[in-house]
Structures are given as structure tokens and as C-alpha cells.
Amino acid sequence: MYLTRIQLDLTKTKTMQALVAPKLFHGAIECAEPEGRTRKLWRLDTLNGNQYLLILTESPLDFSEVVRQFGTGTCAETKKYDVLLDRIKNGSKWQFRLKANPVVYKKIAQSKRGKPVAHITTAYQEEWLEKQAAKHGFALEEDQWLVTESKWYRFRKGDSRQYVRILAVTYEGVLTVTDAECFQLSLMQGIGRGKAYGLGMLTVAGEH
């Protein structure tokens, strides 16, 4: 696995458009692998006043076109992710960040799974993550995590007149790994819905 970071240039019109309609980032990322579509996760991050595009891929890809469209400089920063994955052990504690789409499925006629409805209150958003933690190999440290942002996106789906409306909720704090193998999969595959729109990517740093 490889983690790529691209600093965004907020003076570019294309960048500002993509910050409103994340599908533009998704399309550019997919174009970096024209021969086949392997699993990718991506997310927007803010650090020291700068905005970055983080991309997790199975193999190193050429993101020069993504940099040209949205980034500063001439190249992206890429490093092996396996180094971090190998450090994941049961009982280890980490600072984490997750941007996700917390939903509950409401039963409707002629649907086995139901319709996804976004959790709009902080209490339900927190409850959602607690349930996800139990299924993804980690436990949340009590009073050491919180919801830091809740933001709606609304944009056209492809070239159609249909709109996508999706809620992005950012969680940050401290977690403890309870099942190392399961947690590694969560880091590689993400959590929840909306991965094409920059959601579901869980990252950890600063092992305690």
C-alpha cells in the first residue's frame, strides 16, 4: 500500500470547484490508473492552515495530472504505507482521524436493506462510530475523541440532473487496537459509505 499527499493550491479555480463537488477529485484520481480500477481511498485534510489531498492506493501511481489540476509544486509526496501497517499491534493506542458518512438504514417497501438516512445530531454521529469501532478492530478511548466537523455536500451526479447530497462527519481522538488484523483491513479498505466522495478513510499517527 502507498500513501500519497498533495498540497492543494487554493488559487486555482479547479481546486475551489472540487472542494464544493468532491466528484471532481474522484474523477482525477481514477484517471491516474487508466488500465484498471483498484481500490483507492482518499480524503481532504487541513494541516497548519494548508489543505491536502491524501490518497491511499495498492500500488504507486502517477498523480502528476492531479497535481497539475489542483496542487502546488510539480510532484506529489508518496511513501510506503506498509511500514505503518506493520506497527499495528493489539493494545496499541493511536491518534486517529476519520471522515465518514454516518447513516442509519430506514426500512421502506420492496427494499431489503432500506434507505440510508444521515445522522445529523452529534449524539447519533458518536453512537454510529462506537458501533463501527466494535466491528472494525478498535475501541474508542473514553473522553478522548469527538466530532470536529459536520458538513453537507450537494452536487450533480455525473451529467444528469440528479443531485447527490451527502453528509461528511470528521472524528478525531485516541483509539486502542483490539484486533490488529481487522484494524489493518479497516485502514486499507475504509469505513462506511461515500468512498468515491472522499469519505471512509481512517488514518492513525503518533502511537501512544
C-alpha atoms as a printed R data frame, in Angstrom:
    type eleno elety resid chain resno       x      y       z
1   ATOM     1    CA   MET     A     1   0.000  0.000   0.000
2   ATOM     2    CA   TYR     A     2   1.113  3.561  -0.722
3   ATOM     3    CA   LEU     A     3   0.023  6.865   0.806
4   ATOM     4    CA   THR     A     4   0.266  9.988  -1.354
5   ATOM     5    CA   ARG     A     5  -0.106 13.582  -0.179
6   ATOM     6    CA   ILE     A     6  -0.742 16.552  -2.465
7   ATOM     7    CA   GLN     A     7  -0.881 20.128  -1.184
8   ATOM     8    CA   LEU     A     8  -3.834 21.918  -2.771
9   ATOM     9    CA   ASP     A     9  -3.496 25.273  -4.497
10  ATOM    10    CA   LEU     A    10  -6.497 27.312  -3.366
11  ATOM    11    CA   THR     A    11  -5.822 29.960  -6.009
12  ATOM    12    CA   LYS     A    12  -6.804 27.531  -8.773
13  ATOM    13    CA   THR     A    13 -10.414 27.674  -9.924
14  ATOM    14    CA   LYS     A    14 -10.484 23.890 -10.470
15  ATOM    15    CA   THR     A    15  -9.451 23.309  -6.857
16  ATOM    16    CA   MET     A    16 -12.184 25.532  -5.476
17  ATOM    17    CA   GLN     A    17 -14.752 23.792  -7.673
18  ATOM    18    CA   ALA     A    18 -13.609 20.374  -6.444
19  ATOM    19    CA   LEU     A    19 -13.819 21.430  -2.800
20  ATOM    20    CA   VAL     A    20 -17.534 22.008  -3.388
21  ATOM    21    CA   ALA     A    21 -18.055 18.954  -5.646
22  ATOM    22    CA   PRO     A    22 -15.734 16.128  -4.471
23  ATOM    23    CA   LYS     A    23 -16.583 14.031  -7.545
24  ATOM    24    CA   LEU     A    24 -14.012 16.168  -9.421
25  ATOM    25    CA   PHE     A    25 -11.208 14.905  -7.181
26  ATOM    26    CA   HIS     A    26 -12.514 11.351  -7.577
27  ATOM    27    CA   GLY     A    27 -12.505 11.574 -11.363
28  ATOM    28    CA   ALA     A    28  -8.946 12.896 -11.491
29  ATOM    29    CA   ILE     A    29  -7.710 10.210  -9.087
30  ATOM    30    CA   GLU     A    30  -9.311  7.433 -11.148
31  ATOM    31    CA   CYS     A    31  -7.666  8.771 -14.319
32  ATOM    32    CA   ALA     A    32  -4.257  8.090 -12.752
33  ATOM    33    CA   GLU     A    33  -4.931  4.385 -13.347
34  ATOM    34    CA   PRO     A    34  -6.429  4.124 -16.857
35  ATOM    35    CA   GLU     A    35  -5.772  0.390 -17.300
36  ATOM    36    CA   GLY     A    36  -7.794 -0.795 -14.335
37  ATOM    37    CA   ARG     A    37  -9.563  0.360 -11.216
38  ATOM    38    CA   THR     A    38  -8.155 -0.989  -7.985
39  ATOM    39    CA   ARG     A    39  -9.393  0.026  -4.560
40  ATOM    40    CA   LYS     A    40  -8.461  3.564  -3.541
41  ATOM    41    CA   LEU     A    41  -9.261  5.726  -0.556
42  ATOM    42    CA   TRP     A    42  -8.864  9.476  -0.444
43  ATOM    43    CA   ARG     A    43  -9.622 12.359   1.866
44  ATOM    44    CA   LEU     A    44  -9.195 16.104   2.241
45  ATOM    45    CA   ASP     A    45  -7.120 17.185   5.244
46  ATOM    46    CA   THR     A    46  -6.125 20.510   6.780
47  ATOM    47    CA   LEU     A    47  -2.753 20.955   8.479
48  ATOM    48    CA   ASN     A    48  -1.184 24.225   9.655
49  ATOM    49    CA   GLY     A    49  -3.572 26.240   7.526
50  ATOM    50    CA   ASN     A    50  -2.862 24.281   4.337
51  ATOM    51    CA   GLN     A    51  -5.240 21.852   2.637
52  ATOM    52    CA   TYR     A    52  -4.061 18.480   1.372
53  ATOM    53    CA   LEU     A    53  -5.400 15.618  -0.690
54  ATOM    54    CA   LEU     A    54  -4.498 12.222   0.824
55  ATOM    55    CA   ILE     A    55  -4.725  9.154  -1.428
56  ATOM    56    CA   LEU     A    56  -4.208  5.509  -0.396
57  ATOM    57    CA   THR     A    57  -3.520  3.053  -3.237
58  ATOM    58    CA   GLU     A    58  -2.452 -0.565  -3.660
59  ATOM    59    CA   SER     A    59   0.485  0.402  -5.909
60  ATOM    60    CA   PRO     A    60   2.408  3.624  -6.636
61  ATOM    61    CA   LEU     A    61   0.603  5.697  -9.270
62  ATOM    62    CA   ASP     A    62   1.497  8.784 -11.287
63  ATOM    63    CA   PHE     A    63  -0.549 11.643  -9.839
64  ATOM    64    CA   SER     A    64   1.210 14.381 -11.827
65  ATOM    65    CA   GLU     A    65  -2.045 15.288 -13.593
66  ATOM    66    CA   VAL     A    66  -3.838 15.585 -10.240
67  ATOM    67    CA   VAL     A    67  -1.049 17.907  -9.067
68  ATOM    68    CA   ARG     A    68  -1.335 19.931 -12.272
69  ATOM    69    CA   GLN     A    69  -5.082 20.400 -11.845
70  ATOM    70    CA   PHE     A    70  -5.312 21.006  -8.115
71  ATOM    71    CA   GLY     A    71  -1.911 21.141  -6.457
72  ATOM    72    CA   THR     A    72   1.069 23.318  -5.711
73  ATOM    73    CA   GLY     A    73   4.543 22.420  -6.913
74  ATOM    74    CA   THR     A    74   5.253 19.795  -9.551
75  ATOM    75    CA   CYS     A    75   5.013 16.434  -7.789
76  ATOM    76    CA   ALA     A    76   3.193 14.525  -5.080
77  ATOM    77    CA   GLU     A    77   4.723 13.041  -1.916
78  ATOM    78    CA   THR     A    78   4.368  9.249  -1.804
79  ATOM    79    CA   LYS     A    79   5.545  6.792   0.840
80  ATOM    80    CA   LYS     A    80   5.029  3.120   1.647
81  ATOM    81    CA   TYR     A    81   2.078  2.551   3.964
82  ATOM    82    CA   ASP     A    82   3.120 -0.985   4.929
83  ATOM    83    CA   VAL     A    83   5.653  0.449   7.380
84  ATOM    84    CA   LEU     A    84   2.786  1.813   9.472
85  ATOM    85    CA   LEU     A    85   0.580 -1.256   8.974
86  ATOM    86    CA   ASP     A    86   3.338 -3.467  10.368
87  ATOM    87    CA   ARG     A    87   3.334 -1.422  13.590
88  ATOM    88    CA   ILE     A    88  -0.337 -2.149  14.323
89  ATOM    89    CA   LYS     A    89  -0.486 -4.415  17.380
90  ATOM    90    CA   ASN     A    90  -3.227 -5.441  19.778
91  ATOM    91    CA   GLY     A    91  -3.362 -2.992  22.672
92  ATOM    92    CA   SER     A    92  -1.510 -0.200  20.857
93  ATOM    93    CA   LYS     A    93  -3.011  3.290  21.143
94  ATOM    94    CA   TRP     A    94  -3.099  5.825  18.323
95  ATOM    95    CA   GLN     A    95  -4.264  9.301  17.470
96  ATOM    96    CA   PHE     A    96  -6.860  8.885  14.722
97  ATOM    97    CA   ARG     A    97  -8.820 10.868  12.174
98  ATOM    98    CA   LEU     A    98 -11.807  9.607  10.208
99  ATOM    99    CA   LYS     A    99 -14.036 11.461   7.775
100 ATOM   100    CA   ALA     A   100 -17.144  9.357   7.264
101 ATOM   101    CA   ASN     A   101 -20.820  9.299   6.285
102 ATOM   102    CA   PRO     A   102 -22.707  8.037   9.366
103 ATOM   103    CA   VAL     A   103 -26.130  6.728   8.359
104 ATOM   104    CA   VAL     A   104 -28.946  4.533   9.587
105 ATOM   105    CA   TYR     A   105 -30.971  2.392   7.179
106 ATOM   106    CA   LYS     A   106 -34.713  3.059   7.324
107 ATOM   107    CA   LYS     A   107 -36.994  0.279   6.125
108 ATOM   108    CA   ILE     A   108 -39.008  1.019   3.011
109 ATOM   109    CA   ALA     A   109 -41.290 -1.154   0.897
110 ATOM   110    CA   GLN     A   110 -39.624 -3.529  -1.582
111 ATOM   111    CA   SER     A   111 -36.141 -2.940  -0.167
112 ATOM   112    CA   LYS     A   112 -34.221 -5.490   1.890
113 ATOM   113    CA   ARG     A   113 -31.589 -3.091   3.164
114 ATOM   114    CA   GLY     A   114 -33.619  0.083   3.409
115 ATOM   115    CA   LYS     A   115 -32.846  3.703   2.600
116 ATOM   116    CA   PRO     A   116 -29.715  5.328   4.083
117 ATOM   117    CA   VAL     A   117 -30.567  8.364   6.204
118 ATOM   118    CA   ALA     A   118 -27.770 10.571   7.561
119 ATOM   119    CA   HIS     A   119 -27.274 11.025  11.301
120 ATOM   120    CA   ILE     A   120 -27.473 14.804  11.729
121 ATOM   121    CA   THR     A   121 -27.090 15.119  15.513
122 ATOM   122    CA   THR     A   122 -23.752 14.808  17.285
123 ATOM   123    CA   ALA     A   123 -25.093 12.196  19.717
124 ATOM   124    CA   TYR     A   124 -26.173  9.862  16.911
125 ATOM   125    CA   GLN     A   125 -22.961 10.512  14.981
126 ATOM   126    CA   GLU     A   126 -20.963  9.467  18.045
127 ATOM   127    CA   GLU     A   127 -23.134  6.394  18.579
128 ATOM   128    CA   TRP     A   128 -22.545  5.386  14.966
129 ATOM   129    CA   LEU     A   129 -18.761  5.456  15.388
130 ATOM   130    CA   GLU     A   130 -18.949  3.464  18.616
131 ATOM   131    CA   LYS     A   131 -20.806  0.721  16.738
132 ATOM   132    CA   GLN     A   132 -18.332  0.851  13.852
133 ATOM   133    CA   ALA     A   133 -15.388  0.566  16.247
134 ATOM   134    CA   ALA     A   134 -16.687 -2.741  17.578
135 ATOM   135    CA   LYS     A   135 -16.828 -4.119  14.023
136 ATOM   136    CA   HIS     A   136 -13.502 -2.752  12.812
137 ATOM   137    CA   GLY     A   137 -10.994 -3.885  15.411
138 ATOM   138    CA   PHE     A   138 -10.667 -0.901  17.740
139 ATOM   139    CA   ALA     A   139 -12.087  0.740  20.848
140 ATOM   140    CA   LEU     A   140 -12.500  4.469  21.415
141 ATOM   141    CA   GLU     A   141 -10.799  5.913  24.469
142 ATOM   142    CA   GLU     A   142 -13.427  7.410  26.760
143 ATOM   143    CA   ASP     A   143 -13.489 11.234  26.764
144 ATOM   144    CA   GLN     A   144 -10.567 11.294  24.301
145 ATOM   145    CA   TRP     A   145 -12.404 11.600  20.989
146 ATOM   146    CA   LEU     A   146 -15.052 13.843  19.434
147 ATOM   147    CA   VAL     A   147 -16.799 15.058  16.294
148 ATOM   148    CA   THR     A   148 -14.793 18.007  14.960
149 ATOM   149    CA   GLU     A   149 -16.786 18.839  11.826
150 ATOM   150    CA   SER     A   150 -20.126 18.040  10.191
151 ATOM   151    CA   LYS     A   151 -20.592 19.294   6.625
152 ATOM   152    CA   TRP     A   152 -23.108 18.735   3.823
153 ATOM   153    CA   TYR     A   153 -22.085 18.412   0.159
154 ATOM   154    CA   ARG     A   154 -24.578 18.836  -2.690
155 ATOM   155    CA   PHE     A   155 -23.604 18.468  -6.348
156 ATOM   156    CA   ARG     A   156 -24.807 16.985  -9.622
157 ATOM   157    CA   LYS     A   157 -24.343 13.261 -10.193
158 ATOM   158    CA   GLY     A   158 -22.372 12.954 -13.427
159 ATOM   159    CA   ASP     A   159 -24.042 14.732 -16.329
160 ATOM   160    CA   SER     A   160 -27.569 14.051 -15.095
161 ATOM   161    CA   ARG     A   161 -29.955 16.460 -13.418
162 ATOM   162    CA   GLN     A   162 -29.945 14.303 -10.307
163 ATOM   163    CA   TYR     A   163 -28.162 15.732  -7.271
164 ATOM   164    CA   VAL     A   164 -26.034 13.932  -4.700
165 ATOM   165    CA   ARG     A   165 -26.450 15.181  -1.138
166 ATOM   166    CA   ILE     A   166 -24.079 13.614   1.362
167 ATOM   167    CA   LEU     A   167 -23.023 14.397   4.929
168 ATOM   168    CA   ALA     A   168 -19.311 14.308   5.822
169 ATOM   169    CA   VAL     A   169 -18.519 13.990   9.521
170 ATOM   170    CA   THR     A   170 -14.960 14.222  10.848
171 ATOM   171    CA   TYR     A   171 -13.952 12.345  14.003
172 ATOM   172    CA   GLU     A   172 -10.659 12.796  15.852
173 ATOM   173    CA   GLY     A   173  -9.178 11.401  19.041
174 ATOM   174    CA   VAL     A   174  -7.478  8.368  20.556
175 ATOM   175    CA   LEU     A   175  -8.257  4.709  19.924
176 ATOM   176    CA   THR     A   176  -6.945  1.350  21.111
177 ATOM   177    CA   VAL     A   177  -6.459 -1.562  18.717
178 ATOM   178    CA   THR     A   178  -8.411 -4.636  19.853
179 ATOM   179    CA   ASP     A   179  -7.998 -6.828  16.753
180 ATOM   180    CA   ALA     A   180  -4.855 -5.979  14.794
181 ATOM   181    CA   GLU     A   181  -5.735 -7.909  11.631
182 ATOM   182    CA   CYS     A   182  -9.249 -6.486  11.465
183 ATOM   183    CA   PHE     A   183  -7.960 -2.969  12.151
184 ATOM   184    CA   GLN     A   184  -5.354 -3.219   9.390
185 ATOM   185    CA   LEU     A   185  -8.143 -4.081   6.954
186 ATOM   186    CA   SER     A   186 -10.084 -1.043   8.173
187 ATOM   187    CA   LEU     A   187  -7.087  1.184   7.422
188 ATOM   188    CA   MET     A   188  -6.758 -0.309   3.934
189 ATOM   189    CA   GLN     A   189 -10.447 -0.570   2.994
190 ATOM   190    CA   GLY     A   190 -12.057  2.297   4.902
191 ATOM   191    CA   ILE     A   191 -15.241  2.517   6.962
192 ATOM   192    CA   GLY     A   192 -18.768  3.206   5.784
193 ATOM   193    CA   ARG     A   193 -20.246  4.749   2.638
194 ATOM   194    CA   GLY     A   194 -19.225  7.530   0.262
195 ATOM   195    CA   LYS     A   195 -15.678  6.448  -0.549
196 ATOM   196    CA   ALA     A   196 -15.933  7.909  -4.058
197 ATOM   197    CA   TYR     A   197 -16.554 11.289  -2.432
198 ATOM   198    CA   GLY     A   198 -13.561 11.274  -0.080
199 ATOM   199    CA   LEU     A   199 -15.205  9.548   2.889
200 ATOM   200    CA   GLY     A   200 -14.365  6.430   4.878
201 ATOM   201    CA   MET     A   201 -10.586  6.857   5.090
202 ATOM   202    CA   LEU     A   202  -9.268  6.181   8.602
203 ATOM   203    CA   THR     A   203  -5.726  7.291   9.437
204 ATOM   204    CA   VAL     A   204  -3.621  6.944  12.571
205 ATOM   205    CA   ALA     A   205  -0.443  8.609  13.801
206 ATOM   206    CA   GLY     A   206   1.509  9.295  16.964
207 ATOM   207    CA   GLU     A   207   1.410  5.906  18.647
208 ATOM   208    CA   HIS     A   208   0.962  6.321  22.430
